[in-house]
């Protein structure tokens, strides 16, 4: 009895262990951004994506484990001939990801190797369409063309190429020396052009400065002449106004009795001085018929003034 009980317990224990193993084998957890391809009796059964999945133990097996994340593959350096028959050494980096795990597994033996070789051949083909100078100037265009060509060819493999970056383009040593000489000549040319432009601008600045100085000097002379003319005109006007004011005051004074007497006295004095001067300069003295005394001279002067006044009235 004890023997049967021990046998029963061992069978139950074995069954429990078997069940646990079967459960463990039937439950699989697929990591994020990965895909597991399941085969049943050697034939593709399905693709298990991230999360909890179930399989039939001892019947189903995981044939392939594919990463769905973006991958970067270094493309080895290779030789390529440009359109103008220059041999270049080119290498790059290829970025791609698996879109269809089934095609990446059963459509090609090694999709990484296949897409790398395809990138190399496509790069050689695209470089053969361009001249050497354009390979340096239009590197982005070259990368875009390579990506487009690879995607067309890699579609049956379930691969999508995201981008291709050329790391380095190395021409032959003779071409490098020629390019360096050309760059040096170009730098010398630019330096000479900049120097000549500087001299030209300096000459222009000097000429402009002289022109401005001459213009300012001419404007200063003009302003000085205008000020002098205005000063002289104002002086002439002031003198004329002063003379006019003096004549006006003399005229006003002459209209009075005292003014008439003063004028008569002044005229008599001037007449006497004039005759005295004539007597000094000449031996012949002309005397008026009325006599030579001062009273007669004054009387004659007064008569002349009275006659003038009567004519005015």
The 8 nearest C-alpha neighbors of each residue, nearest first, counted from 0:
[[1, 3, 2, 4, 5, 6, 7, 8],
 [0, 2, 4, 3, 5, 6, 7, 8],
 [1, 3, 5, 0, 4, 6, 7, 8],
 [4, 2, 6, 0, 5, 1, 7, 8],
 [3, 5, 1, 7, 6, 2, 8, 0],
 [4, 6, 8, 2, 7, 3, 1, 9],
 [7, 5, 3, 9, 4, 8, 2, 10],
 [8, 6, 4, 10, 5, 9, 3, 11],
 [7, 9, 5, 11, 6, 10, 12, 4],
 [8, 10, 12, 6, 7, 11, 13, 5],
 [11, 9, 13, 7, 12, 8, 14, 6],
 [12, 10, 14, 8, 13, 9, 15, 7],
 [11, 13, 9, 15, 10, 14, 8, 16],
 [12, 14, 10, 16, 11, 15, 17, 9],
 [15, 13, 17, 11, 16, 12, 10, 18],
 [16, 14, 12, 18, 17, 13, 11, 19],
 [15, 17, 19, 13, 14, 18, 12, 20],
 [18, 16, 14, 20, 15, 19, 13, 21],
 [19, 17, 21, 15, 20, 16, 14, 22],
 [18, 20, 16, 22, 17, 21, 23, 15],
 [19, 21, 23, 17, 18, 22, 24, 16],
 [22, 20, 18, 24, 23, 19, 25, 56],
 [23, 21, 25, 19, 24, 20, 18, 26],
 [22, 24, 20, 21, 25, 26, 19, 27],
 [25, 23, 21, 56, 22, 26, 20, 27],
 [24, 26, 54, 22, 56, 53, 55, 23],
 [27, 25, 53, 23, 24, 52, 22, 54],
 [28, 26, 52, 53, 51, 29, 25, 24],
 [27, 29, 51, 50, 52, 30, 26, 49],
 [28, 30, 49, 50, 48, 27, 51, 31],
 [31, 29, 49, 33, 28, 32, 50, 48],
 [30, 32, 49, 33, 29, 50, 48, 34],
 [33, 31, 67, 68, 66, 30, 49, 34],
 [32, 34, 66, 67, 31, 65, 30, 49],
 [33, 35, 48, 65, 47, 64, 66, 46],
 [36, 34, 64, 47, 46, 63, 61, 37],
 [35, 37, 46, 63, 62, 61, 45, 47],
 [38, 36, 61, 45, 44, 60, 62, 46],
 [39, 37, 43, 44, 42, 41, 60, 59],
 [40, 38, 59, 42, 41, 58, 44, 43],
 [39, 41, 42, 58, 38, 59, 60, 43],
 [42, 40, 39, 38, 43, 60, 59, 62],
 [43, 41, 38, 39, 40, 44, 37, 59],
 [44, 42, 38, 45, 37, 39, 41, 36],
 [43, 45, 38, 37, 39, 42, 46, 36],
 [44, 46, 37, 36, 43, 47, 38, 35],
 [47, 45, 36, 35, 37, 48, 34, 44],
 [46, 48, 35, 34, 36, 45, 52, 49],
 [47, 49, 34, 29, 46, 50, 33, 35],
 [50, 48, 29, 31, 30, 33, 32, 34],
 [51, 49, 29, 28, 52, 48, 30, 31],
 [50, 52, 28, 27, 29, 49, 53, 26],
 [53, 51, 27, 26, 28, 50, 47, 54],
 [54, 52, 26, 25, 27, 55, 51, 24],
 [55, 53, 25, 59, 56, 26, 52, 27],
 [54, 56, 59, 25, 58, 57, 53, 24],
 [57, 55, 25, 24, 58, 59, 21, 54],
 [56, 58, 59, 55, 60, 24, 21, 25],
 [59, 57, 56, 55, 39, 40, 60, 54],
 [60, 58, 39, 55, 38, 57, 56, 54],
 [59, 61, 38, 37, 62, 39, 58, 57],
 [62, 60, 37, 63, 36, 35, 38, 59],
 [61, 63, 36, 37, 38, 60, 64, 35],
 [64, 62, 36, 35, 61, 65, 104, 37],
 [63, 65, 35, 34, 36, 66, 33, 62],
 [66, 64, 34, 33, 63, 100, 35, 67],
 [67, 65, 33, 68, 32, 34, 64, 97],
 [68, 66, 32, 97, 33, 96, 65, 69],
 [67, 69, 66, 96, 32, 70, 97, 33],
 [70, 68, 96, 95, 94, 67, 71, 97],
 [69, 71, 95, 94, 96, 68, 72, 93],
 [72, 70, 94, 93, 95, 92, 73, 69],
 [73, 71, 93, 92, 74, 94, 70, 115],
 [72, 74, 92, 75, 93, 91, 71, 115],
 [73, 75, 91, 92, 90, 115, 72, 76],
 [76, 74, 90, 73, 77, 91, 119, 89],
 [75, 77, 90, 89, 88, 74, 78, 91],
 [78, 76, 88, 89, 75, 90, 79, 119],
 [77, 79, 88, 87, 89, 86, 80, 76],
 [78, 80, 123, 87, 86, 88, 81, 77],
 [81, 79, 86, 85, 84, 127, 87, 126],
 [82, 80, 127, 84, 85, 126, 83, 130],
 [81, 83, 130, 127, 129, 128, 84, 80],
 [82, 84, 81, 130, 85, 131, 129, 80],
 [85, 83, 81, 82, 80, 86, 130, 127],
 [86, 84, 81, 80, 83, 87, 131, 82],
 [87, 85, 80, 79, 84, 170, 78, 81],
 [88, 86, 170, 79, 78, 169, 80, 89],
 [87, 89, 78, 169, 77, 168, 76, 170],
 [90, 88, 168, 76, 77, 167, 87, 78],
 [91, 89, 76, 75, 166, 167, 74, 165],
 [92, 90, 165, 166, 74, 164, 73, 93],
 [91, 93, 73, 164, 74, 72, 163, 165],
 [92, 94, 163, 72, 71, 73, 162, 95],
 [95, 93, 71, 162, 161, 70, 160, 163],
 [94, 96, 160, 161, 70, 159, 69, 93],
 [97, 95, 69, 159, 70, 68, 158, 67],
 [98, 96, 158, 67, 99, 157, 100, 159],
 [97, 99, 157, 158, 96, 159, 100, 67],
 [98, 100, 157, 101, 102, 97, 103, 158],
 [99, 101, 103, 102, 104, 65, 97, 98],
 [100, 102, 104, 99, 103, 105, 36, 106],
 [103, 101, 106, 156, 157, 105, 104, 99],
 [102, 104, 156, 100, 157, 101, 106, 105],
 [105, 103, 101, 102, 106, 100, 107, 108],
 [106, 104, 102, 107, 101, 103, 108, 156],
 [105, 107, 102, 156, 103, 104, 155, 108],
 [108, 106, 105, 109, 110, 103, 156, 104],
 [107, 109, 110, 104, 106, 105, 103, 113],
 [110, 108, 112, 111, 107, 113, 104, 103],
 [109, 111, 113, 112, 107, 114, 103, 108],
 [112, 110, 114, 113, 109, 115, 72, 116],
 [111, 113, 115, 110, 109, 114, 116, 117],
 [114, 112, 110, 116, 111, 115, 117, 109],
 [113, 115, 117, 111, 116, 112, 110, 118],
 [116, 114, 118, 112, 117, 113, 111, 74],
 [117, 115, 119, 113, 118, 114, 112, 120],
 [116, 118, 114, 120, 115, 119, 121, 113],
 [119, 117, 115, 121, 116, 120, 122, 114],
 [120, 118, 116, 122, 117, 121, 123, 115],
 [119, 121, 123, 117, 122, 118, 124, 116],
 [122, 120, 124, 118, 123, 119, 117, 145],
 [121, 123, 119, 125, 124, 120, 118, 145],
 [124, 122, 79, 120, 126, 121, 125, 127],
 [123, 125, 121, 127, 122, 126, 120, 128],
 [126, 124, 122, 127, 128, 123, 121, 145],
 [127, 125, 123, 128, 81, 129, 124, 122],
 [126, 128, 81, 82, 124, 125, 129, 80],
 [127, 129, 126, 125, 82, 81, 124, 130],
 [130, 128, 82, 126, 127, 81, 133, 134],
 [129, 131, 82, 83, 133, 81, 132, 134],
 [130, 132, 134, 133, 81, 129, 83, 85],
 [131, 133, 134, 135, 130, 136, 129, 137],
 [132, 134, 136, 135, 137, 130, 131, 129],
 [133, 135, 131, 132, 137, 138, 136, 129],
 [136, 134, 133, 132, 138, 137, 131, 168],
 [135, 137, 133, 134, 138, 132, 139, 140],
 [138, 136, 140, 133, 139, 134, 135, 141],
 [137, 139, 141, 140, 134, 135, 136, 142],
 [140, 138, 142, 141, 137, 143, 164, 136],
 [141, 139, 143, 137, 138, 142, 144, 145],
 [140, 142, 138, 144, 139, 143, 145, 137],
 [143, 141, 139, 145, 140, 144, 163, 164],
 [144, 142, 140, 146, 145, 141, 139, 147],
 [145, 143, 147, 141, 146, 142, 148, 140],
 [144, 146, 142, 148, 143, 147, 121, 122],
 [147, 145, 143, 149, 144, 148, 162, 163],
 [148, 146, 144, 150, 145, 149, 143, 151],
 [147, 149, 145, 151, 146, 150, 144, 152],
 [150, 148, 152, 146, 151, 147, 153, 145],
 [151, 149, 153, 147, 152, 148, 160, 154],
 [150, 152, 148, 149, 153, 154, 147, 155],
 [151, 153, 149, 150, 154, 148, 155, 117],
 [154, 152, 150, 156, 155, 158, 151, 149],
 [153, 155, 156, 157, 152, 151, 150, 158],
 [156, 154, 157, 153, 102, 106, 152, 158],
 [157, 155, 102, 103, 106, 153, 154, 158],
 [156, 158, 99, 102, 98, 103, 154, 155],
 [159, 157, 97, 156, 98, 153, 154, 96],
 [158, 160, 95, 96, 150, 161, 97, 98],
 [161, 159, 95, 162, 150, 94, 146, 158],
 [162, 160, 95, 94, 159, 146, 163, 96],
 [163, 161, 94, 160, 146, 93, 164, 95],
 [162, 164, 93, 142, 92, 146, 94, 165],
 [163, 165, 92, 91, 166, 142, 93, 162],
 [166, 164, 91, 167, 90, 92, 163, 142],
 [167, 165, 91, 90, 164, 92, 168, 89],
 [166, 168, 165, 89, 90, 169, 91, 88],
 [167, 169, 89, 88, 170, 87, 90, 166],
 [168, 170, 88, 87, 167, 89, 171, 175],
 [171, 169, 87, 174, 175, 88, 86, 168],
 [172, 170, 174, 173, 175, 87, 169, 86],
 [171, 173, 175, 174, 176, 170, 177, 169],
 [174, 172, 176, 175, 171, 177, 170, 178],
 [173, 175, 177, 171, 172, 176, 178, 170],
 [174, 176, 172, 178, 173, 177, 179, 171],
 [177, 175, 179, 173, 178, 174, 180, 172],
 [176, 178, 174, 180, 175, 179, 181, 173],
 [179, 177, 181, 175, 180, 176, 174, 182],
 [178, 180, 182, 176, 181, 177, 183, 175],
 [181, 179, 183, 177, 178, 182, 184, 176],
 [182, 180, 178, 184, 179, 183, 185, 177],
 [181, 183, 185, 179, 184, 180, 178, 186],
 [182, 184, 180, 186, 185, 181, 179, 187],
 [185, 183, 187, 181, 182, 186, 188, 180],
 [184, 186, 182, 188, 183, 187, 181, 189],
 [185, 187, 189, 183, 188, 184, 190, 182],
 [188, 186, 190, 184, 189, 185, 191, 183],
 [187, 189, 185, 191, 186, 190, 184, 192],
 [190, 188, 192, 186, 191, 187, 193, 185],
 [189, 191, 187, 193, 188, 192, 194, 186],
 [192, 190, 194, 188, 193, 189, 195, 187],
 [191, 193, 189, 195, 194, 190, 196, 188],
 [192, 194, 196, 190, 191, 195, 189, 197],
 [193, 195, 197, 191, 196, 192, 190, 198],
 [196, 194, 198, 192, 197, 193, 199, 191],
 [195, 197, 199, 193, 194, 198, 192, 200],
 [196, 198, 194, 200, 195, 199, 201, 193],
 [199, 197, 201, 195, 200, 196, 202, 194],
 [200, 198, 196, 202, 197, 201, 195, 203],
 [199, 201, 203, 197, 202, 198, 196, 204],
 [200, 202, 204, 198, 203, 199, 197, 205],
 [203, 201, 205, 199, 204, 200, 206, 198],
 [204, 202, 200, 206, 201, 205, 207, 199],
 [203, 205, 201, 207, 202, 206, 208, 200],
 [206, 204, 208, 202, 207, 203, 201, 209],
 [207, 205, 209, 203, 208, 204, 210, 202],
 [206, 208, 210, 204, 205, 209, 203, 211],
 [209, 207, 205, 211, 206, 210, 204, 212],
 [210, 208, 212, 206, 211, 207, 213, 205],
 [209, 211, 207, 213, 208, 212, 206, 214],
 [210, 212, 214, 208, 209, 213, 215, 207],
 [213, 211, 209, 215, 210, 214, 216, 208],
 [214, 212, 216, 210, 215, 211, 217, 209],
 [215, 213, 211, 217, 212, 216, 218, 210],
 [214, 216, 218, 212, 213, 217, 211, 219],
 [217, 215, 219, 213, 218, 214, 212, 220],
 [218, 216, 220, 214, 219, 215, 221, 213],
 [217, 219, 221, 215, 216, 220, 222, 214],
 [218, 220, 216, 222, 217, 221, 215, 223],
 [221, 219, 223, 217, 222, 218, 224, 216],
 [222, 220, 218, 224, 223, 219, 217, 225],
 [221, 223, 225, 219, 220, 224, 218, 226],
 [224, 222, 220, 226, 221, 225, 219, 227],
 [225, 223, 227, 221, 226, 222, 228, 220],
 [226, 224, 222, 228, 223, 227, 229, 221],
 [225, 227, 229, 223, 224, 228, 230, 222],
 [228, 226, 230, 224, 229, 225, 223, 231],
 [229, 227, 231, 225, 230, 226, 224, 232],
 [228, 230, 226, 232, 227, 231, 225, 233],
 [231, 229, 227, 233, 228, 232, 226, 234],
 [232, 230, 234, 228, 233, 229, 235, 227],
 [233, 231, 229, 235, 234, 230, 228, 236],
 [232, 234, 236, 230, 231, 235, 237, 229],
 [235, 233, 231, 237, 232, 236, 230, 238],
 [236, 234, 232, 238, 237, 233, 239, 231],
 [235, 237, 233, 239, 234, 238, 240, 232],
 [236, 238, 234, 240, 235, 239, 233, 241],
 [239, 237, 241, 235, 240, 236, 242, 234],
 [240, 238, 236, 242, 241, 237, 243, 235],
 [239, 241, 243, 237, 238, 242, 236, 244],
 [240, 242, 238, 244, 239, 243, 237, 245],
 [243, 241, 245, 239, 244, 240, 246, 238],
 [242, 244, 240, 246, 245, 241, 239, 247],
 [243, 245, 247, 241, 242, 246, 240, 248],
 [244, 246, 242, 248, 247, 243, 249, 241],
 [247, 245, 249, 243, 248, 244, 250, 242],
 [248, 246, 244, 250, 245, 249, 243, 251],
 [247, 249, 251, 245, 250, 246, 252, 244],
 [250, 248, 246, 252, 251, 247, 253, 245],
 [251, 249, 253, 247, 248, 252, 246, 254],
 [250, 252, 248, 249, 253, 254, 247, 255],
 [251, 253, 249, 258, 250, 254, 255, 248],
 [254, 252, 258, 250, 255, 251, 259, 249],
 [253, 255, 252, 251, 258, 250, 256, 259],
 [254, 256, 258, 253, 257, 252, 259, 251],
 [257, 255, 259, 258, 260, 254, 253, 261],
 [256, 258, 260, 259, 255, 261, 253, 252],
 [257, 259, 253, 261, 255, 252, 256, 260],
 [260, 258, 262, 256, 261, 257, 253, 263],
 [261, 259, 263, 257, 258, 262, 264, 256],
 [260, 262, 258, 264, 259, 263, 265, 257],
 [263, 261, 265, 259, 264, 260, 266, 258],
 [264, 262, 260, 266, 265, 261, 301, 267],
 [263, 265, 261, 267, 262, 266, 268, 260],
 [264, 266, 262, 268, 263, 267, 261, 269],
 [267, 265, 269, 263, 268, 264, 262, 270],
 [268, 266, 270, 264, 297, 269, 265, 263],
 [267, 269, 265, 271, 266, 270, 264, 272],
 [268, 270, 272, 266, 271, 267, 273, 265],
 [271, 269, 267, 273, 272, 268, 266, 274],
 [270, 272, 268, 274, 273, 269, 275, 267],
 [273, 271, 275, 269, 270, 274, 276, 268],
 [272, 274, 270, 276, 275, 271, 269, 277],
 [275, 273, 277, 271, 276, 272, 278, 270],
 [274, 276, 272, 278, 273, 277, 271, 279],
 [275, 277, 273, 279, 274, 278, 272, 280],
 [276, 278, 274, 280, 279, 275, 281, 273],
 [277, 279, 275, 276, 281, 280, 284, 274],
 [280, 278, 276, 277, 281, 275, 282, 274],
 [279, 281, 277, 278, 276, 282, 275, 283],
 [282, 280, 283, 278, 279, 277, 284, 276],
 [281, 283, 284, 278, 280, 279, 277, 285],
 [284, 282, 281, 285, 278, 277, 280, 286],
 [285, 283, 278, 286, 282, 281, 277, 274],
 [286, 284, 283, 287, 274, 278, 277, 288],
 [285, 287, 284, 291, 288, 290, 289, 274],
 [288, 286, 289, 290, 285, 291, 296, 295],
 [287, 289, 290, 286, 291, 285, 295, 296],
 [288, 290, 287, 295, 291, 286, 296, 292],
 [291, 289, 288, 287, 292, 295, 286, 296],
 [290, 292, 286, 293, 295, 287, 289, 296],
 [293, 291, 294, 295, 290, 296, 289, 297],
 [292, 294, 296, 295, 297, 291, 271, 267],
 [293, 295, 297, 296, 292, 298, 291, 299],
 [294, 296, 298, 297, 293, 292, 299, 290],
 [297, 295, 293, 299, 298, 294, 300, 267],
 [296, 298, 300, 294, 267, 299, 295, 301],
 [297, 299, 295, 301, 296, 300, 294, 302],
 [300, 298, 296, 302, 301, 297, 295, 303],
 [301, 299, 297, 303, 302, 298, 296, 267],
 [300, 302, 298, 304, 303, 299, 263, 305],
 [303, 301, 305, 299, 300, 304, 306, 298],
 [302, 304, 300, 306, 301, 305, 307, 299],
 [305, 303, 307, 301, 306, 302, 308, 300],
 [306, 304, 308, 302, 307, 303, 301, 309],
 [305, 307, 309, 303, 304, 308, 302, 310],
 [308, 306, 304, 310, 305, 309, 303, 311],
 [309, 307, 305, 311, 310, 306, 304, 312],
 [308, 310, 306, 312, 311, 307, 305, 304],
 [309, 311, 307, 308, 312, 306, 305, 304],
 [312, 310, 308, 309, 307, 306, 305, 304],
 [311, 309, 310, 308, 307, 306, 305, 254]]
